[in-house]
């Protein structure tokens, strides 16, 4: 049962038109088959396979929602996760140090939603200590800490087949040593370095025996090491979500091409990252146009979307998400009405009846013959606002429906404002939407 805290989180996020990070399963409607496919991939990752998936959908199809739901499902099944939103300023896929830094900074678990690297390492070190004690080592002996440090490096070397960068084991050993000495700030600086920060002082790096920063050349080797630490800490594996990949379409031509090739390299290397599931989200424009995946033949050949006589397999690289229809939007609205946490829930239930919700949905879908064709978040924002108004004014008459600009365009049969022109591309391209 959803807690009061999670309910308040859900509605606070919906008021801002943003996908909640918790409680999504309580109003996830019409994505059962897609969710089951993500579950199949999680099972593969848990069995030590390296896999990937692309969530494909137009504006308002629920890509971010599905990606967030995948993160929650993964954490429930014992995975660590990382949710990264593509930025055209500081995330270029040909710079693997960018990718690594974002992924590690956004690490989360069921007990530590964000910034979980330290917690994961602590859990792993605790397991190393317990293994030594179970093997007969005396935890009170003067040399116990030295034995732990030695086992840390041996464990990393063994788990990565000796392919981990030397500085990885060295830093992990030094972090343990500093924490044992009560030097929390110094240990934190090294943790920041391990998370990809370039702002650690040279003196602190020198004290730990490391030089320079994590570069694009060795970033993926570090990621492989972090993956092994995640599994050694007791997690089934790691799920990395890369949301809004269509942002790459906004990048300069040469950077765009290199970023697409970076994704190709990630996919080619996926099998050696055992226990890792990559999930990318993108619009059809990202996948099907020459500016996007279709413009890089090797990548297009690997993940192109295929149909067979109108039928589409869920198991191909691209997992299609369909637009909301009338029934699905109504179902979501009814579920949210049940979850509403403010004021007297009976007042909201009495005044915002299923018939009133159906009327509101009909107004939104009128222009598309039953298909929503717009961003559901706009409808949900207006719905939550209605709940709030009723809860705050229980004696007032139910207000008339007031459509948003997007909803008015829907009623008129117009598409949402989804495209923006670019000086070097007179046809324009889809902008990143951050939509549900």
C-alpha positions in Angstrom: 0.0 0.0 0.0 1.3 3.4 -1.0 2.4 5.5 2.0 1.1 9.0 2.7 4.6 10.3 2.0 4.7 8.7 -1.4 1.2 9.9 -2.2 2.2 13.5 -1.4 5.3 13.0 -3.5 3.3 11.8 -6.5 0.9 14.8 -6.5 3.6 17.3 -5.8 5.5 16.1 -8.9 2.3 16.0 -11.0 1.5 19.6 -10.1 4.8 20.5 -11.8 4.2 18.3 -14.8 7.1 16.0 -13.8 7.2 12.2 -13.6 7.2 11.1 -9.9 10.1 9.0 -8.8 8.1 6.8 -6.4 4.6 5.2 -6.4 4.3 4.9 -10.2 3.1 1.3 -10.0 -0.2 2.6 -8.5 -1.2 4.4 -11.6 0.7 2.5 -14.3 -2.0 1.7 -16.9 -1.7 0.1 -20.3 2.0 -0.8 -20.1 1.7 -4.3 -18.7 3.3 -6.0 -21.8 6.1 -3.5 -21.9 6.7 -3.8 -18.2 6.9 -7.6 -18.6 9.5 -7.2 -21.3 11.6 -5.1 -19.0 11.2 -7.8 -16.4 12.5 -10.4 -18.9 15.6 -8.3 -19.4 16.1 -7.8 -15.7 16.0 -11.6 -15.3 18.7 -11.9 -18.1 20.9 -9.3 -16.3 20.4 -11.1 -13.0 21.7 -14.2 -14.7 24.9 -12.3 -15.6 24.0 -11.2 -19.2 24.8 -7.8 -20.5 21.7 -6.4 -22.3 20.1 -3.2 -23.6 16.8 -1.8 -24.7 15.5 1.3 -26.4 12.1 2.7 -25.4 10.5 4.2 -28.5 7.6 6.6 -28.5 6.3 9.9 -29.7 5.6 13.1 -27.7 3.4 12.1 -24.8 3.7 8.3 -25.0 5.1 7.9 -21.6 8.8 7.2 -22.2 10.1 8.9 -19.1 7.3 7.3 -17.0 8.2 3.8 -18.3 11.9 4.4 -17.7 11.2 5.6 -14.1 9.0 2.5 -13.6 11.8 0.3 -14.9 14.1 1.8 -12.3 11.6 1.1 -9.5 11.0 -2.4 -10.7 14.8 -3.0 -10.9 15.3 -1.7 -7.4 12.5 -3.9 -6.1 14.3 -6.9 -7.7 17.6 -6.1 -6.0 19.4 -4.0 -8.6 21.3 -0.8 -8.2 20.2 1.8 -10.8 21.2 5.1 -12.4 18.8 7.5 -14.1 20.6 10.0 -16.4 18.9 12.7 -18.5 20.8 13.6 -21.7 22.0 17.2 -21.8 23.5 18.8 -24.9 25.9 20.8 -22.6 27.6 18.1 -20.5 26.8 14.7 -21.8 28.3 13.7 -25.1 28.4 10.0 -25.8 31.7 9.9 -27.5 33.2 11.3 -24.3 32.9 8.2 -22.1 34.2 10.2 -19.1 31.0 12.3 -19.4 28.9 9.2 -19.5 30.7 7.6 -16.6 30.5 10.7 -14.4 26.8 11.1 -14.9 26.1 7.4 -14.3 28.1 7.1 -11.1 26.8 10.4 -9.7 23.2 9.2 -10.2 23.7 5.8 -8.7 20.7 4.7 -6.5 19.3 1.8 -4.6 16.1 1.0 -2.8 17.6 2.3 0.4 19.6 5.2 -1.1 17.7 6.8 -4.0 20.6 9.0 -5.2 24.4 9.3 -4.6 24.6 5.7 -3.5 28.2 5.0 -4.5 29.5 5.4 -0.9 26.8 3.2 0.5 27.5 0.5 -2.1 31.2 0.6 -1.4 30.6 0.4 2.4 28.3 -2.6 1.9 31.0 -4.3 -0.2 33.8 -3.6 2.3 31.6 -5.0 5.1 31.2 -8.2 3.1 35.0 -8.4 2.6 35.5 -8.0 6.3 32.9 -10.7 7.1 34.5 -13.1 4.6 37.8 -12.6 6.3 36.3 -13.2 9.8 34.5 -16.3 8.6 37.8 -17.5 7.2 39.4 -17.3 10.7 40.8 -13.8 10.7 40.7 -11.9 14.0 39.0 -8.6 13.5 40.7 -7.2 16.7 44.2 -8.1 15.5 46.6 -5.2 14.6 47.0 -6.5 11.0 43.2 -7.0 10.3 42.9 -3.6 8.4 45.9 -4.5 6.3 44.3 -7.8 5.4 41.1 -6.0 4.4 43.0 -3.6 2.2 44.8 -6.5 0.5 41.6 -8.4 0.0 39.9 -5.4 -1.6 42.5 -5.2 -4.3 42.5 -8.9 -4.8 38.7 -9.0 -5.1 38.6 -6.2 -7.7 41.4 -7.9 -9.7 39.6 -11.3 -9.6 36.2 -10.0 -10.5 37.4 -7.9 -13.4 39.8 -10.5 -14.7 42.7 -8.2 -14.0 41.4 -5.6 -16.5 40.4 -2.9 -14.0 42.6 0.2 -13.9 45.2 0.0 -11.2 44.0 3.2 -9.6 40.6 1.7 -9.0 41.8 -0.9 -6.4 44.3 1.6 -5.0 41.5 4.3 -4.4 39.1 1.8 -2.9 41.8 0.5 -0.5 42.8 4.1 0.4 39.1 5.0 1.0 38.9 2.2 3.5 42.1 3.2 5.2 41.1 6.8 5.5 37.7 5.9 7.0 39.4 3.6 9.5 41.5 6.5 10.6 38.5 8.8 10.9 39.6 11.0 8.0 36.1 11.3 6.5 36.7 14.4 4.5 39.8 12.9 2.8 37.9 9.7 2.0 35.0 11.8 0.6 37.5 13.6 -1.8 38.7 10.3 -3.1 35.1 9.1 -3.5 34.4 12.3 -5.6 37.4 11.4 -7.7 36.1 7.9 -8.2 32.7 9.4 -9.3 34.5 11.3 -12.1 35.1 14.7 -10.4 37.9 16.8 -11.8 38.0 19.1 -8.8 40.1 16.9 -6.4 43.3 18.5 -5.4 46.6 17.2 -6.7 47.9 16.8 -3.1 45.0 14.5 -2.2 45.5 12.4 -5.3 49.2 12.2 -4.7 48.6 11.0 -1.1 46.4 8.2 -2.5 49.0 7.3 -5.2 46.9 8.3 -8.2 47.7 10.6 -11.0 45.4 12.7 -13.2 41.6 12.1 -13.6 39.4 9.5 -15.1 39.7 10.0 -18.9 37.4 9.0 -21.8 39.9 6.3 -22.7 39.6 4.4 -19.4 36.2 5.5 -18.2 34.4 2.3 -19.4 37.0 0.1 -17.7 36.2 2.0 -14.5 32.5 1.5 -15.1 33.1 -2.3 -15.4 34.9 -2.1 -12.1 32.0 -0.2 -10.4 29.6 -2.8 -11.8 31.6 -5.6 -10.1 31.6 -3.6 -6.9 27.8 -3.3 -7.2 27.4 -7.0 -7.5 30.0 -7.8 -4.8 27.9 -5.6 -2.5 25.0 -8.0 -2.9 23.0 -6.4 -5.7 21.8 -8.4 -8.7 23.4 -6.0 -11.1 23.0 -2.5 -12.5 20.4 -0.8 -14.6 21.4 2.5 -16.4 18.6 4.6 -17.9 19.6 7.2 -20.5 16.5 9.4 -20.9 15.7 11.8 -23.7 18.3 10.5 -26.2 16.6 12.7 -28.8 18.5 15.6 -27.3 21.4 14.4 -29.4 19.5 15.8 -32.4 20.1 19.3 -31.1 23.9 18.9 -31.0 26.3 20.3 -33.6 26.6 17.9 -36.6 30.1 16.6 -35.8 29.3 16.1 -32.1 26.0 14.5 -33.0 27.7 11.9 -35.2 30.3 11.1 -32.6 27.7 10.7 -29.9 25.7 8.3 -32.0 28.9 6.3 -32.7 29.5 6.3 -28.9 26.1 4.7 -28.4 27.1 2.1 -31.0 30.3 1.3 -29.1 28.3 1.0 -25.8 26.0 -1.6 -27.5 28.9 -3.5 -29.0 30.5 -3.7 -25.6 27.3 -4.6 -23.7 27.9 -8.4 -23.6 31.1 -7.9 -21.5 29.3 -5.8 -18.9 27.7 -8.8 -17.3 24.7 -7.9 -15.1 24.2 -4.5 -16.7 21.0 -3.4 -18.5 21.1 -0.2 -20.5 17.8 1.5 -21.2 17.6 4.4 -23.7 14.5 6.5 -24.4 14.0 8.3 -27.7 11.4 9.6 -30.2 10.8 8.1 -33.6 12.6 11.2 -35.0 15.7 10.1 -33.1 15.6 6.6 -34.5 14.2 7.0 -38.0 15.7 10.3 -39.4 19.1 10.9 -41.1 20.0 13.3 -38.3 19.6 10.4 -35.8 20.2 6.7 -35.7 19.2 6.1 -39.4 22.1 8.4 -40.3 24.7 6.0 -38.8 24.2 2.7 -40.7 26.1 0.5 -38.2 23.9 1.6 -35.3 20.7 1.5 -37.4 21.5 -2.0 -38.5 21.8 -3.1 -34.9 18.6 -1.6 -33.5 16.2 -0.7 -36.3 12.5 -1.0 -35.6 10.8 -3.9 -37.4 7.2 -5.0 -38.0 5.7 -8.1 -39.5 2.4 -7.4 -41.2 1.4 -4.8 -38.7 2.6 -6.9 -35.7 5.5 -5.8 -33.6 7.6 -7.9 -31.3 8.3 -6.6 -27.8 11.7 -8.4 -27.8 13.4 -6.5 -30.6 15.9 -3.8 -29.5 13.2 -1.0 -29.7 10.2 -1.4 -27.4 7.3 0.6 -28.7 5.1 2.8 -26.4 1.7 3.7 -27.8 -0.1 7.0 -27.3 -2.6 7.3 -24.5 -6.2 6.6 -25.6 -9.5 7.7 -23.9 -9.9 4.6 -21.8 -6.3 4.6 -20.6 -6.4 8.3 -19.6 -9.7 7.8 -17.7 -8.2 4.8 -15.9 -5.2 6.8 -14.8 -7.4 9.7 -13.6 -9.6 7.3 -11.5 -6.6 5.7 -9.9 -5.2 9.2 -9.0 -8.5 10.1 -7.5 -8.2 7.1 -5.2 -4.6 8.1 -4.2 -5.3 11.8 -3.6 -3.9 12.5 -0.1 -5.0 16.0 0.8 -8.1 17.1 2.8 -11.1 15.0 3.1 -10.9 12.3 0.3 -14.6 11.8 0.4 -15.2 15.4 -0.7 -13.0 14.8 -3.8 -14.6 11.5 -4.5 -18.1 12.9 -4.2 -17.5 15.9 -6.4 -15.0 14.6 -8.9 -17.2 11.7 -10.0 -16.2 9.1 -12.7 -18.8 10.9 -14.9 -17.0 14.3 -14.4 -13.6 12.6 -15.1 -15.1 11.0 -18.3 -16.4 14.4 -19.4 -13.0 16.0 -18.9 -11.3 13.2 -20.8 -13.8 13.5 -23.6 -12.9 17.2 -23.9 -9.2 16.4 -24.2 -9.7 13.6 -26.8 -12.4 15.1 -28.9 -10.1 16.4 -31.6 -8.4 13.1 -32.1 -11.4 10.7 -32.2 -10.6 9.1 -28.9 -6.8 9.2 -29.1 -5.1 11.7 -26.7 -2.3 12.7 -29.0 -1.1 15.3 -26.5 1.1 15.3 -23.5 -0.8 13.5 -20.7 1.1 15.5 -18.1 -0.9 18.6 -19.1 -4.2 16.8 -18.5 -2.9 15.3 -15.2 -1.8 18.8 -14.1 -5.2 20.2 -14.7 -6.8 17.1 -13.0 -4.6 17.5 -9.9 -5.4 21.2 -9.8 -9.1 20.3 -9.9 -8.6 17.9 -6.9 -6.8 20.6 -5.0 -9.5 23.3 -5.7 -12.2 20.9 -4.5 -10.2 19.9 -1.4 -9.5 23.5 -0.5 -13.1 24.7 -1.2 -15.4 21.9 -0.2 -18.5 24.0 -0.1 -18.0 25.6 -3.6 -19.5 24.5 -6.8 -17.4 22.3 -9.0 -15.6 24.6 -11.4 -16.2 24.5 -15.2 -13.6 22.7 -17.3 -10.8 25.1 -18.3 -8.6 23.7 -21.1 -4.9 24.3 -21.4 -3.4 25.6 -24.6 -2.3 22.0 -25.5 -5.8 20.7 -24.8 -7.4 23.4 -26.9 -5.2 22.4 -29.8 -6.3 18.8 -29.3 -10.0 19.8 -29.4 -9.3 21.7 -32.7 -7.6 18.6 -34.1 -4.1 20.2 -34.1 -0.9 18.4 -33.1 1.0 19.6 -30.0 3.8 22.1 -30.4 6.4 19.4 -30.7 8.8 20.8 -33.4 11.2 23.7 -33.4 13.2 25.0 -36.4 17.0 24.9 -36.4 19.1 27.3 -38.5 21.0 24.5 -40.3 17.9 22.4 -40.8 14.9 24.0 -42.4 12.7 21.0 -41.8 13.2 21.2 -38.1 13.4 18.3 -35.6 11.8 17.1 -32.5 12.9 18.9 -29.3 13.5 17.1 -26.0 10.2 17.2 -24.2 10.7 15.6 -20.8 7.2 14.2 -21.2 5.4 11.4 -19.5 
